[in-house]
Amino acid sequence: MTPRYRETGAIYAMRVPEFLAQGNRFCGKTVLVPVEMPPIEVDTAEDWTVAEAYARLRDPHRLPQPNKIKALITDFDGVHTDDRVIINQDGSEAVRCSRSDGMGIEMLRHRGLKMLILSREQNPVVTMRAAKLQMEVLHHVRDKLPALDAWRTEHRLEWAEIAYVGNDLNDLDCMKVCGMSFAPSDAHPEVKAISTMVLQRSGGNGALRELSEYFISNDLIG
C-alpha cells in the first residue's frame, strides 16, 4: 500500500525569524519527517503511566529497570498517619492510621522484606504501632541519615537495595541515597520532586497499601 501519514502533534521544528514573521508553525519550507510513533498521547499523569508501560513492552532497555528491594524504610507521621494528632484533656496523644496500610505491611513481611520505621517523633505511639505491625523502629531520631546508615550496615544492605517512604524535609537526605524513594500524595513539594514515584494515596489513607501492591505486582522484592 502507498504509505499514508498523519500529523502527530508531538514535535515541530522551525526557524525563529520565519515563525515570528508568519505567526504560524508551518512557515518557510515545510517538510515531513516520517517517524514511528506509539498510539498514545501524553496529556495527563495517567497517560504517562500508560506510555511507560507501552515503552517497557516495546523495548525493555528503553527505561531503567529498578533493583530488587530488600528493605523498606518508612517515616511515621505523614506516612503511617495522616499527619494529624489528637490531644486529649490529660495531654495524651493519639494518631489515626489505616488498617489497609497494616494489611499491606503484612503482605510485604510475609514476602521476607525487612522493614523499619525511622521517625523523629518521640511519643510512644510510634513504638506501639511498630509492635502491632511487627516492624523494627528507631524513633526520636533527629538526624536520620547516620541512623539509617548504621542500620543498613548492621543488616549488610546496599543503598540500592533500600526503598524509603517519606513526606517531609527531614526525609530528603535518606531519600536521595536510597535505591528507590516514594512520597504520599500530600507530601511536601520538595519531597515529591525527588521521589522515584509519588503515590496516589495520602499518608494514613492507603499510601503504604498502594506501595505494597506496587512492589508485589512489579516483582520488586529481592
PyMOL CGO cylinders between C-alpha atoms (Angstrom):
from pymol import cmd
from pymol.cgo import CYLINDER

trace = [
    CYLINDER, 0.00, 0.00, 0.00, 1.07, 3.57, -0.60, 0.3, 1, 1, 1, 1, 1, 1,
    CYLINDER, 1.07, 3.57, -0.60, 2.24, 4.98, 2.75, 0.3, 1, 1, 1, 1, 1, 1,
    CYLINDER, 2.24, 4.98, 2.75, -0.08, 7.50, 4.37, 0.3, 1, 1, 1, 1, 1, 1,
    CYLINDER, -0.08, 7.50, 4.37, 0.86, 9.85, 7.15, 0.3, 1, 1, 1, 1, 1, 1,
    CYLINDER, 0.86, 9.85, 7.15, -0.89, 11.91, 9.75, 0.3, 1, 1, 1, 1, 1, 1,
    CYLINDER, -0.89, 11.91, 9.75, 0.28, 14.78, 11.93, 0.3, 1, 1, 1, 1, 1, 1,
    CYLINDER, 0.28, 14.78, 11.93, 1.30, 13.55, 15.37, 0.3, 1, 1, 1, 1, 1, 1,
    CYLINDER, 1.30, 13.55, 15.37, 1.26, 16.89, 17.13, 0.3, 1, 1, 1, 1, 1, 1,
    CYLINDER, 1.26, 16.89, 17.13, 4.37, 15.82, 19.01, 0.3, 1, 1, 1, 1, 1, 1,
    CYLINDER, 4.37, 15.82, 19.01, 7.33, 17.74, 17.57, 0.3, 1, 1, 1, 1, 1, 1,
    CYLINDER, 7.33, 17.74, 17.57, 7.71, 20.78, 15.34, 0.3, 1, 1, 1, 1, 1, 1,
    CYLINDER, 7.71, 20.78, 15.34, 10.99, 22.42, 14.39, 0.3, 1, 1, 1, 1, 1, 1,
    CYLINDER, 10.99, 22.42, 14.39, 11.11, 25.87, 12.80, 0.3, 1, 1, 1, 1, 1, 1,
    CYLINDER, 11.11, 25.87, 12.80, 13.37, 28.84, 12.34, 0.3, 1, 1, 1, 1, 1, 1,
    CYLINDER, 13.37, 28.84, 12.34, 12.55, 31.63, 14.76, 0.3, 1, 1, 1, 1, 1, 1,
    CYLINDER, 12.55, 31.63, 14.76, 12.53, 34.59, 12.29, 0.3, 1, 1, 1, 1, 1, 1,
    CYLINDER, 12.53, 34.59, 12.29, 10.09, 32.88, 9.90, 0.3, 1, 1, 1, 1, 1, 1,
    CYLINDER, 10.09, 32.88, 9.90, 7.85, 31.83, 12.80, 0.3, 1, 1, 1, 1, 1, 1,
    CYLINDER, 7.85, 31.83, 12.80, 7.75, 35.35, 14.25, 0.3, 1, 1, 1, 1, 1, 1,
    CYLINDER, 7.75, 35.35, 14.25, 7.08, 36.82, 10.83, 0.3, 1, 1, 1, 1, 1, 1,
    CYLINDER, 7.08, 36.82, 10.83, 4.21, 34.50, 9.92, 0.3, 1, 1, 1, 1, 1, 1,
    CYLINDER, 4.21, 34.50, 9.92, 2.90, 33.58, 13.35, 0.3, 1, 1, 1, 1, 1, 1,
    CYLINDER, 2.90, 33.58, 13.35, 2.35, 30.01, 12.20, 0.3, 1, 1, 1, 1, 1, 1,
    CYLINDER, 2.35, 30.01, 12.20, 4.29, 26.83, 12.83, 0.3, 1, 1, 1, 1, 1, 1,
    CYLINDER, 4.29, 26.83, 12.83, 4.03, 25.90, 9.14, 0.3, 1, 1, 1, 1, 1, 1,
    CYLINDER, 4.03, 25.90, 9.14, 6.33, 28.63, 7.94, 0.3, 1, 1, 1, 1, 1, 1,
    CYLINDER, 6.33, 28.63, 7.94, 9.15, 28.73, 5.42, 0.3, 1, 1, 1, 1, 1, 1,
    CYLINDER, 9.15, 28.73, 5.42, 9.94, 25.47, 3.69, 0.3, 1, 1, 1, 1, 1, 1,
    CYLINDER, 9.94, 25.47, 3.69, 7.83, 22.70, 5.25, 0.3, 1, 1, 1, 1, 1, 1,
    CYLINDER, 7.83, 22.70, 5.25, 8.99, 19.10, 5.09, 0.3, 1, 1, 1, 1, 1, 1,
    CYLINDER, 8.99, 19.10, 5.09, 7.60, 15.89, 6.54, 0.3, 1, 1, 1, 1, 1, 1,
    CYLINDER, 7.60, 15.89, 6.54, 9.80, 13.77, 8.81, 0.3, 1, 1, 1, 1, 1, 1,
    CYLINDER, 9.80, 13.77, 8.81, 8.34, 10.24, 8.96, 0.3, 1, 1, 1, 1, 1, 1,
    CYLINDER, 8.34, 10.24, 8.96, 8.75, 8.64, 12.37, 0.3, 1, 1, 1, 1, 1, 1,
    CYLINDER, 8.75, 8.64, 12.37, 7.09, 5.68, 14.05, 0.3, 1, 1, 1, 1, 1, 1,
    CYLINDER, 7.09, 5.68, 14.05, 5.06, 6.95, 16.99, 0.3, 1, 1, 1, 1, 1, 1,
    CYLINDER, 5.06, 6.95, 16.99, 3.18, 4.87, 19.58, 0.3, 1, 1, 1, 1, 1, 1,
    CYLINDER, 3.18, 4.87, 19.58, -0.62, 5.22, 19.56, 0.3, 1, 1, 1, 1, 1, 1,
    CYLINDER, -0.62, 5.22, 19.56, -0.50, 7.20, 22.81, 0.3, 1, 1, 1, 1, 1, 1,
    CYLINDER, -0.50, 7.20, 22.81, -0.81, 10.88, 23.59, 0.3, 1, 1, 1, 1, 1, 1,
    CYLINDER, -0.81, 10.88, 23.59, 0.54, 12.03, 26.94, 0.3, 1, 1, 1, 1, 1, 1,
    CYLINDER, 0.54, 12.03, 26.94, -1.67, 14.78, 28.30, 0.3, 1, 1, 1, 1, 1, 1,
    CYLINDER, -1.67, 14.78, 28.30, -2.18, 13.62, 31.89, 0.3, 1, 1, 1, 1, 1, 1,
    CYLINDER, -2.18, 13.62, 31.89, -0.28, 11.81, 34.63, 0.3, 1, 1, 1, 1, 1, 1,
    CYLINDER, -0.28, 11.81, 34.63, -2.34, 8.70, 33.89, 0.3, 1, 1, 1, 1, 1, 1,
    CYLINDER, -2.34, 8.70, 33.89, -1.30, 8.87, 30.21, 0.3, 1, 1, 1, 1, 1, 1,
    CYLINDER, -1.30, 8.87, 30.21, 2.34, 8.91, 31.31, 0.3, 1, 1, 1, 1, 1, 1,
    CYLINDER, 2.34, 8.91, 31.31, 1.85, 5.66, 33.25, 0.3, 1, 1, 1, 1, 1, 1,
    CYLINDER, 1.85, 5.66, 33.25, 0.36, 4.03, 30.14, 0.3, 1, 1, 1, 1, 1, 1,
    CYLINDER, 0.36, 4.03, 30.14, 3.22, 5.34, 28.00, 0.3, 1, 1, 1, 1, 1, 1,
    CYLINDER, 3.22, 5.34, 28.00, 5.85, 3.90, 30.36, 0.3, 1, 1, 1, 1, 1, 1,
    CYLINDER, 5.85, 3.90, 30.36, 4.15, 0.51, 30.30, 0.3, 1, 1, 1, 1, 1, 1,
    CYLINDER, 4.15, 0.51, 30.30, 3.98, 0.62, 26.50, 0.3, 1, 1, 1, 1, 1, 1,
    CYLINDER, 3.98, 0.62, 26.50, 7.68, 1.53, 26.28, 0.3, 1, 1, 1, 1, 1, 1,
    CYLINDER, 7.68, 1.53, 26.28, 8.67, -1.38, 28.50, 0.3, 1, 1, 1, 1, 1, 1,
    CYLINDER, 8.67, -1.38, 28.50, 6.70, -3.81, 26.36, 0.3, 1, 1, 1, 1, 1, 1,
    CYLINDER, 6.70, -3.81, 26.36, 8.16, -2.50, 23.10, 0.3, 1, 1, 1, 1, 1, 1,
    CYLINDER, 8.16, -2.50, 23.10, 11.74, -2.02, 24.32, 0.3, 1, 1, 1, 1, 1, 1,
    CYLINDER, 11.74, -2.02, 24.32, 12.72, -3.28, 27.78, 0.3, 1, 1, 1, 1, 1, 1,
    CYLINDER, 12.72, -3.28, 27.78, 16.03, -1.39, 27.54, 0.3, 1, 1, 1, 1, 1, 1,
    CYLINDER, 16.03, -1.39, 27.54, 14.42, 2.00, 26.98, 0.3, 1, 1, 1, 1, 1, 1,
    CYLINDER, 14.42, 2.00, 26.98, 13.50, 2.54, 30.63, 0.3, 1, 1, 1, 1, 1, 1,
    CYLINDER, 13.50, 2.54, 30.63, 15.80, 1.67, 33.55, 0.3, 1, 1, 1, 1, 1, 1,
    CYLINDER, 15.80, 1.67, 33.55, 14.73, -1.40, 35.43, 0.3, 1, 1, 1, 1, 1, 1,
    CYLINDER, 14.73, -1.40, 35.43, 14.71, -0.91, 39.22, 0.3, 1, 1, 1, 1, 1, 1,
    CYLINDER, 14.71, -0.91, 39.22, 16.84, -3.04, 41.52, 0.3, 1, 1, 1, 1, 1, 1,
    CYLINDER, 16.84, -3.04, 41.52, 15.27, -5.69, 43.70, 0.3, 1, 1, 1, 1, 1, 1,
    CYLINDER, 15.27, -5.69, 43.70, 14.37, -4.19, 47.06, 0.3, 1, 1, 1, 1, 1, 1,
    CYLINDER, 14.37, -4.19, 47.06, 15.39, -5.97, 50.26, 0.3, 1, 1, 1, 1, 1, 1,
    CYLINDER, 15.39, -5.97, 50.26, 14.34, -3.36, 52.81, 0.3, 1, 1, 1, 1, 1, 1,
    CYLINDER, 14.34, -3.36, 52.81, 11.64, -0.72, 53.20, 0.3, 1, 1, 1, 1, 1, 1,
    CYLINDER, 11.64, -0.72, 53.20, 12.16, 2.30, 55.46, 0.3, 1, 1, 1, 1, 1, 1,
    CYLINDER, 12.16, 2.30, 55.46, 9.23, 4.49, 56.38, 0.3, 1, 1, 1, 1, 1, 1,
    CYLINDER, 9.23, 4.49, 56.38, 8.74, 7.73, 58.23, 0.3, 1, 1, 1, 1, 1, 1,
    CYLINDER, 8.74, 7.73, 58.23, 5.86, 7.60, 60.72, 0.3, 1, 1, 1, 1, 1, 1,
    CYLINDER, 5.86, 7.60, 60.72, 3.95, 10.89, 60.83, 0.3, 1, 1, 1, 1, 1, 1,
    CYLINDER, 3.95, 10.89, 60.83, 2.51, 11.64, 57.42, 0.3, 1, 1, 1, 1, 1, 1,
    CYLINDER, 2.51, 11.64, 57.42, 3.19, 8.12, 56.12, 0.3, 1, 1, 1, 1, 1, 1,
    CYLINDER, 3.19, 8.12, 56.12, 1.60, 5.71, 58.60, 0.3, 1, 1, 1, 1, 1, 1,
    CYLINDER, 1.60, 5.71, 58.60, -0.63, 8.56, 59.82, 0.3, 1, 1, 1, 1, 1, 1,
    CYLINDER, -0.63, 8.56, 59.82, -2.50, 11.45, 58.21, 0.3, 1, 1, 1, 1, 1, 1,
    CYLINDER, -2.50, 11.45, 58.21, 0.00, 13.82, 59.91, 0.3, 1, 1, 1, 1, 1, 1,
    CYLINDER, 0.00, 13.82, 59.91, -2.52, 14.92, 62.49, 0.3, 1, 1, 1, 1, 1, 1,
    CYLINDER, -2.52, 14.92, 62.49, -2.62, 14.37, 66.22, 0.3, 1, 1, 1, 1, 1, 1,
    CYLINDER, -2.62, 14.37, 66.22, -5.48, 14.15, 68.71, 0.3, 1, 1, 1, 1, 1, 1,
    CYLINDER, -5.48, 14.15, 68.71, -4.64, 15.65, 72.10, 0.3, 1, 1, 1, 1, 1, 1,
    CYLINDER, -4.64, 15.65, 72.10, -6.81, 14.52, 75.00, 0.3, 1, 1, 1, 1, 1, 1,
    CYLINDER, -6.81, 14.52, 75.00, -7.55, 16.69, 78.02, 0.3, 1, 1, 1, 1, 1, 1,
    CYLINDER, -7.55, 16.69, 78.02, -4.95, 14.79, 80.04, 0.3, 1, 1, 1, 1, 1, 1,
    CYLINDER, -4.95, 14.79, 80.04, -2.28, 15.68, 77.48, 0.3, 1, 1, 1, 1, 1, 1,
    CYLINDER, -2.28, 15.68, 77.48, -2.01, 12.22, 75.94, 0.3, 1, 1, 1, 1, 1, 1,
    CYLINDER, -2.01, 12.22, 75.94, -1.78, 11.99, 72.17, 0.3, 1, 1, 1, 1, 1, 1,
    CYLINDER, -1.78, 11.99, 72.17, -3.44, 9.71, 69.63, 0.3, 1, 1, 1, 1, 1, 1,
    CYLINDER, -3.44, 9.71, 69.63, -2.96, 9.35, 65.89, 0.3, 1, 1, 1, 1, 1, 1,
    CYLINDER, -2.96, 9.35, 65.89, -5.03, 7.94, 63.02, 0.3, 1, 1, 1, 1, 1, 1,
    CYLINDER, -5.03, 7.94, 63.02, -3.68, 5.00, 60.99, 0.3, 1, 1, 1, 1, 1, 1,
    CYLINDER, -3.68, 5.00, 60.99, -5.08, 2.86, 58.18, 0.3, 1, 1, 1, 1, 1, 1,
    CYLINDER, -5.08, 2.86, 58.18, -5.96, -0.82, 58.61, 0.3, 1, 1, 1, 1, 1, 1,
    CYLINDER, -5.96, -0.82, 58.61, -5.48, -1.17, 54.87, 0.3, 1, 1, 1, 1, 1, 1,
    CYLINDER, -5.48, -1.17, 54.87, -1.88, 0.01, 55.29, 0.3, 1, 1, 1, 1, 1, 1,
    CYLINDER, -1.88, 0.01, 55.29, -1.44, -2.55, 58.03, 0.3, 1, 1, 1, 1, 1, 1,
    CYLINDER, -1.44, -2.55, 58.03, -2.54, -5.32, 55.68, 0.3, 1, 1, 1, 1, 1, 1,
    CYLINDER, -2.54, -5.32, 55.68, -0.10, -4.03, 53.06, 0.3, 1, 1, 1, 1, 1, 1,
    CYLINDER, -0.10, -4.03, 53.06, 2.77, -4.16, 55.56, 0.3, 1, 1, 1, 1, 1, 1,
    CYLINDER, 2.77, -4.16, 55.56, 1.77, -7.72, 56.48, 0.3, 1, 1, 1, 1, 1, 1,
    CYLINDER, 1.77, -7.72, 56.48, 1.84, -8.73, 52.81, 0.3, 1, 1, 1, 1, 1, 1,
    CYLINDER, 1.84, -8.73, 52.81, 5.38, -7.38, 52.47, 0.3, 1, 1, 1, 1, 1, 1,
    CYLINDER, 5.38, -7.38, 52.47, 6.54, -9.02, 55.70, 0.3, 1, 1, 1, 1, 1, 1,
    CYLINDER, 6.54, -9.02, 55.70, 5.31, -12.42, 54.52, 0.3, 1, 1, 1, 1, 1, 1,
    CYLINDER, 5.31, -12.42, 54.52, 7.48, -11.97, 51.42, 0.3, 1, 1, 1, 1, 1, 1,
    CYLINDER, 7.48, -11.97, 51.42, 10.59, -11.51, 53.53, 0.3, 1, 1, 1, 1, 1, 1,
    CYLINDER, 10.59, -11.51, 53.53, 11.06, -7.75, 53.16, 0.3, 1, 1, 1, 1, 1, 1,
    CYLINDER, 11.06, -7.75, 53.16, 12.99, -6.11, 56.01, 0.3, 1, 1, 1, 1, 1, 1,
    CYLINDER, 12.99, -6.11, 56.01, 11.11, -3.08, 57.32, 0.3, 1, 1, 1, 1, 1, 1,
    CYLINDER, 11.11, -3.08, 57.32, 11.98, -0.21, 59.62, 0.3, 1, 1, 1, 1, 1, 1,
    CYLINDER, 11.98, -0.21, 59.62, 10.10, 2.82, 60.94, 0.3, 1, 1, 1, 1, 1, 1,
    CYLINDER, 10.10, 2.82, 60.94, 12.54, 5.74, 61.20, 0.3, 1, 1, 1, 1, 1, 1,
    CYLINDER, 12.54, 5.74, 61.20, 10.91, 8.66, 62.97, 0.3, 1, 1, 1, 1, 1, 1,
    CYLINDER, 10.91, 8.66, 62.97, 11.74, 11.93, 64.67, 0.3, 1, 1, 1, 1, 1, 1,
    CYLINDER, 11.74, 11.93, 64.67, 8.64, 11.54, 66.85, 0.3, 1, 1, 1, 1, 1, 1,
    CYLINDER, 8.64, 11.54, 66.85, 9.31, 10.61, 70.48, 0.3, 1, 1, 1, 1, 1, 1,
    CYLINDER, 9.31, 10.61, 70.48, 5.77, 9.73, 71.51, 0.3, 1, 1, 1, 1, 1, 1,
    CYLINDER, 5.77, 9.73, 71.51, 5.42, 6.03, 72.47, 0.3, 1, 1, 1, 1, 1, 1,
    CYLINDER, 5.42, 6.03, 72.47, 2.57, 5.71, 69.97, 0.3, 1, 1, 1, 1, 1, 1,
    CYLINDER, 2.57, 5.71, 69.97, 5.29, 5.08, 67.36, 0.3, 1, 1, 1, 1, 1, 1,
    CYLINDER, 5.29, 5.08, 67.36, 6.65, 2.01, 69.15, 0.3, 1, 1, 1, 1, 1, 1,
    CYLINDER, 6.65, 2.01, 69.15, 3.13, 0.75, 69.83, 0.3, 1, 1, 1, 1, 1, 1,
    CYLINDER, 3.13, 0.75, 69.83, 2.21, 0.92, 66.15, 0.3, 1, 1, 1, 1, 1, 1,
    CYLINDER, 2.21, 0.92, 66.15, 5.53, -0.64, 65.13, 0.3, 1, 1, 1, 1, 1, 1,
    CYLINDER, 5.53, -0.64, 65.13, 4.92, -3.54, 67.52, 0.3, 1, 1, 1, 1, 1, 1,
    CYLINDER, 4.92, -3.54, 67.52, 1.44, -4.02, 66.06, 0.3, 1, 1, 1, 1, 1, 1,
    CYLINDER, 1.44, -4.02, 66.06, 2.92, -4.16, 62.55, 0.3, 1, 1, 1, 1, 1, 1,
    CYLINDER, 2.92, -4.16, 62.55, 5.90, -6.28, 63.66, 0.3, 1, 1, 1, 1, 1, 1,
    CYLINDER, 5.90, -6.28, 63.66, 8.32, -3.69, 62.28, 0.3, 1, 1, 1, 1, 1, 1,
    CYLINDER, 8.32, -3.69, 62.28, 11.64, -2.58, 63.67, 0.3, 1, 1, 1, 1, 1, 1,
    CYLINDER, 11.64, -2.58, 63.67, 11.61, 1.02, 64.88, 0.3, 1, 1, 1, 1, 1, 1,
    CYLINDER, 11.61, 1.02, 64.88, 14.08, 3.81, 65.55, 0.3, 1, 1, 1, 1, 1, 1,
    CYLINDER, 14.08, 3.81, 65.55, 12.30, 6.87, 66.90, 0.3, 1, 1, 1, 1, 1, 1,
    CYLINDER, 12.30, 6.87, 66.90, 13.24, 10.20, 68.44, 0.3, 1, 1, 1, 1, 1, 1,
    CYLINDER, 13.24, 10.20, 68.44, 15.96, 10.35, 65.76, 0.3, 1, 1, 1, 1, 1, 1,
    CYLINDER, 15.96, 10.35, 65.76, 16.98, 13.93, 64.96, 0.3, 1, 1, 1, 1, 1, 1,
    CYLINDER, 16.98, 13.93, 64.96, 19.44, 13.14, 62.15, 0.3, 1, 1, 1, 1, 1, 1,
    CYLINDER, 19.44, 13.14, 62.15, 18.04, 10.26, 60.14, 0.3, 1, 1, 1, 1, 1, 1,
    CYLINDER, 18.04, 10.26, 60.14, 20.79, 9.56, 57.61, 0.3, 1, 1, 1, 1, 1, 1,
    CYLINDER, 20.79, 9.56, 57.61, 23.51, 8.44, 60.07, 0.3, 1, 1, 1, 1, 1, 1,
    CYLINDER, 23.51, 8.44, 60.07, 20.96, 6.30, 61.92, 0.3, 1, 1, 1, 1, 1, 1,
    CYLINDER, 20.96, 6.30, 61.92, 19.83, 4.67, 58.69, 0.3, 1, 1, 1, 1, 1, 1,
    CYLINDER, 19.83, 4.67, 58.69, 23.40, 4.14, 57.55, 0.3, 1, 1, 1, 1, 1, 1,
    CYLINDER, 23.40, 4.14, 57.55, 24.21, 2.30, 60.80, 0.3, 1, 1, 1, 1, 1, 1,
    CYLINDER, 24.21, 2.30, 60.80, 21.07, 0.15, 60.44, 0.3, 1, 1, 1, 1, 1, 1,
    CYLINDER, 21.07, 0.15, 60.44, 21.94, -0.56, 56.80, 0.3, 1, 1, 1, 1, 1, 1,
    CYLINDER, 21.94, -0.56, 56.80, 25.48, -1.64, 57.73, 0.3, 1, 1, 1, 1, 1, 1,
    CYLINDER, 25.48, -1.64, 57.73, 24.20, -3.87, 60.51, 0.3, 1, 1, 1, 1, 1, 1,
    CYLINDER, 24.20, -3.87, 60.51, 21.87, -5.63, 58.07, 0.3, 1, 1, 1, 1, 1, 1,
    CYLINDER, 21.87, -5.63, 58.07, 24.53, -5.78, 55.30, 0.3, 1, 1, 1, 1, 1, 1,
    CYLINDER, 24.53, -5.78, 55.30, 22.45, -3.90, 52.78, 0.3, 1, 1, 1, 1, 1, 1,
    CYLINDER, 22.45, -3.90, 52.78, 23.49, -1.74, 49.85, 0.3, 1, 1, 1, 1, 1, 1,
    CYLINDER, 23.49, -1.74, 49.85, 21.77, 1.62, 49.40, 0.3, 1, 1, 1, 1, 1, 1,
    CYLINDER, 21.77, 1.62, 49.40, 20.41, 0.40, 46.07, 0.3, 1, 1, 1, 1, 1, 1,
    CYLINDER, 20.41, 0.40, 46.07, 18.54, -2.40, 47.89, 0.3, 1, 1, 1, 1, 1, 1,
    CYLINDER, 18.54, -2.40, 47.89, 16.61, 0.02, 50.11, 0.3, 1, 1, 1, 1, 1, 1,
    CYLINDER, 16.61, 0.02, 50.11, 13.34, 1.84, 49.40, 0.3, 1, 1, 1, 1, 1, 1,
    CYLINDER, 13.34, 1.84, 49.40, 12.32, 4.84, 51.52, 0.3, 1, 1, 1, 1, 1, 1,
    CYLINDER, 12.32, 4.84, 51.52, 8.92, 6.41, 52.05, 0.3, 1, 1, 1, 1, 1, 1,
    CYLINDER, 8.92, 6.41, 52.05, 8.97, 9.95, 53.41, 0.3, 1, 1, 1, 1, 1, 1,
    CYLINDER, 8.97, 9.95, 53.41, 6.77, 13.00, 53.47, 0.3, 1, 1, 1, 1, 1, 1,
    CYLINDER, 6.77, 13.00, 53.47, 8.75, 15.93, 54.86, 0.3, 1, 1, 1, 1, 1, 1,
    CYLINDER, 8.75, 15.93, 54.86, 12.03, 17.80, 54.61, 0.3, 1, 1, 1, 1, 1, 1,
    CYLINDER, 12.03, 17.80, 54.61, 13.86, 15.73, 57.22, 0.3, 1, 1, 1, 1, 1, 1,
    CYLINDER, 13.86, 15.73, 57.22, 13.45, 12.69, 54.94, 0.3, 1, 1, 1, 1, 1, 1,
    CYLINDER, 13.45, 12.69, 54.94, 15.22, 14.23, 51.95, 0.3, 1, 1, 1, 1, 1, 1,
    CYLINDER, 15.22, 14.23, 51.95, 18.78, 13.09, 52.77, 0.3, 1, 1, 1, 1, 1, 1,
    CYLINDER, 18.78, 13.09, 52.77, 17.70, 9.47, 53.16, 0.3, 1, 1, 1, 1, 1, 1,
    CYLINDER, 17.70, 9.47, 53.16, 15.51, 9.51, 50.08, 0.3, 1, 1, 1, 1, 1, 1,
    CYLINDER, 15.51, 9.51, 50.08, 18.35, 10.82, 47.91, 0.3, 1, 1, 1, 1, 1, 1,
    CYLINDER, 18.35, 10.82, 47.91, 20.71, 7.94, 48.74, 0.3, 1, 1, 1, 1, 1, 1,
    CYLINDER, 20.71, 7.94, 48.74, 18.27, 5.02, 48.67, 0.3, 1, 1, 1, 1, 1, 1,
    CYLINDER, 18.27, 5.02, 48.67, 17.69, 2.94, 45.56, 0.3, 1, 1, 1, 1, 1, 1,
    CYLINDER, 17.69, 2.94, 45.56, 14.03, 3.96, 45.35, 0.3, 1, 1, 1, 1, 1, 1,
    CYLINDER, 14.03, 3.96, 45.35, 12.03, 6.63, 47.15, 0.3, 1, 1, 1, 1, 1, 1,
    CYLINDER, 12.03, 6.63, 47.15, 8.31, 7.25, 47.46, 0.3, 1, 1, 1, 1, 1, 1,
    CYLINDER, 8.31, 7.25, 47.46, 6.10, 10.07, 48.70, 0.3, 1, 1, 1, 1, 1, 1,
    CYLINDER, 6.10, 10.07, 48.70, 2.42, 10.11, 49.68, 0.3, 1, 1, 1, 1, 1, 1,
    CYLINDER, 2.42, 10.11, 49.68, 0.28, 12.39, 47.54, 0.3, 1, 1, 1, 1, 1, 1,
    CYLINDER, 0.28, 12.39, 47.54, 0.13, 15.04, 50.31, 0.3, 1, 1, 1, 1, 1, 1,
    CYLINDER, 0.13, 15.04, 50.31, 3.89, 15.12, 50.97, 0.3, 1, 1, 1, 1, 1, 1,
    CYLINDER, 3.89, 15.12, 50.97, 5.96, 18.32, 50.94, 0.3, 1, 1, 1, 1, 1, 1,
    CYLINDER, 5.96, 18.32, 50.94, 6.59, 19.55, 47.35, 0.3, 1, 1, 1, 1, 1, 1,
    CYLINDER, 6.59, 19.55, 47.35, 10.38, 19.17, 47.70, 0.3, 1, 1, 1, 1, 1, 1,
    CYLINDER, 10.38, 19.17, 47.70, 9.92, 15.56, 48.77, 0.3, 1, 1, 1, 1, 1, 1,
    CYLINDER, 9.92, 15.56, 48.77, 7.66, 14.79, 45.84, 0.3, 1, 1, 1, 1, 1, 1,
    CYLINDER, 7.66, 14.79, 45.84, 10.11, 16.45, 43.46, 0.3, 1, 1, 1, 1, 1, 1,
    CYLINDER, 10.11, 16.45, 43.46, 12.94, 13.99, 44.25, 0.3, 1, 1, 1, 1, 1, 1,
    CYLINDER, 12.94, 13.99, 44.25, 10.81, 10.86, 44.64, 0.3, 1, 1, 1, 1, 1, 1,
    CYLINDER, 10.81, 10.86, 44.64, 11.04, 7.89, 42.32, 0.3, 1, 1, 1, 1, 1, 1,
    CYLINDER, 11.04, 7.89, 42.32, 7.25, 7.82, 42.47, 0.3, 1, 1, 1, 1, 1, 1,
    CYLINDER, 7.25, 7.82, 42.47, 4.56, 9.97, 44.05, 0.3, 1, 1, 1, 1, 1, 1,
    CYLINDER, 4.56, 9.97, 44.05, 1.81, 7.70, 45.31, 0.3, 1, 1, 1, 1, 1, 1,
    CYLINDER, 1.81, 7.70, 45.31, -1.81, 8.47, 44.51, 0.3, 1, 1, 1, 1, 1, 1,
    CYLINDER, -1.81, 8.47, 44.51, -2.95, 7.99, 48.10, 0.3, 1, 1, 1, 1, 1, 1,
    CYLINDER, -2.95, 7.99, 48.10, -2.12, 10.25, 51.02, 0.3, 1, 1, 1, 1, 1, 1,
    CYLINDER, -2.12, 10.25, 51.02, -0.40, 9.44, 54.29, 0.3, 1, 1, 1, 1, 1, 1,
    CYLINDER, -0.40, 9.44, 54.29, -2.51, 7.39, 56.69, 0.3, 1, 1, 1, 1, 1, 1,
    CYLINDER, -2.51, 7.39, 56.69, -5.04, 6.79, 53.92, 0.3, 1, 1, 1, 1, 1, 1,
    CYLINDER, -5.04, 6.79, 53.92, -3.72, 3.81, 52.00, 0.3, 1, 1, 1, 1, 1, 1,
    CYLINDER, -3.72, 3.81, 52.00, -0.37, 5.08, 50.72, 0.3, 1, 1, 1, 1, 1, 1,
    CYLINDER, -0.37, 5.08, 50.72, 1.51, 2.10, 52.17, 0.3, 1, 1, 1, 1, 1, 1,
    CYLINDER, 1.51, 2.10, 52.17, -1.08, -0.35, 50.84, 0.3, 1, 1, 1, 1, 1, 1,
    CYLINDER, -1.08, -0.35, 50.84, -0.67, 1.19, 47.39, 0.3, 1, 1, 1, 1, 1, 1,
    CYLINDER, -0.67, 1.19, 47.39, 3.11, 0.85, 47.69, 0.3, 1, 1, 1, 1, 1, 1,
    CYLINDER, 3.11, 0.85, 47.69, 2.91, -2.77, 48.83, 0.3, 1, 1, 1, 1, 1, 1,
    CYLINDER, 2.91, -2.77, 48.83, 0.74, -3.69, 45.86, 0.3, 1, 1, 1, 1, 1, 1,
    CYLINDER, 0.74, -3.69, 45.86, 3.15, -1.87, 43.53, 0.3, 1, 1, 1, 1, 1, 1,
    CYLINDER, 3.15, -1.87, 43.53, 6.12, -3.86, 44.91, 0.3, 1, 1, 1, 1, 1, 1,
    CYLINDER, 6.12, -3.86, 44.91, 4.29, -7.17, 44.62, 0.3, 1, 1, 1, 1, 1, 1,
    CYLINDER, 4.29, -7.17, 44.62, 2.75, -6.64, 41.18, 0.3, 1, 1, 1, 1, 1, 1,
    CYLINDER, 2.75, -6.64, 41.18, 6.10, -5.50, 39.75, 0.3, 1, 1, 1, 1, 1, 1,
    CYLINDER, 6.10, -5.50, 39.75, 8.09, -8.26, 41.46, 0.3, 1, 1, 1, 1, 1, 1,
    CYLINDER, 8.09, -8.26, 41.46, 10.45, -5.79, 43.13, 0.3, 1, 1, 1, 1, 1, 1,
    CYLINDER, 10.45, -5.79, 43.13, 11.11, -7.68, 46.36, 0.3, 1, 1, 1, 1, 1, 1,
    CYLINDER, 11.11, -7.68, 46.36, 14.53, -9.40, 46.31, 0.3, 1, 1, 1, 1, 1, 1,
]
cmd.load_cgo(trace, "trace")
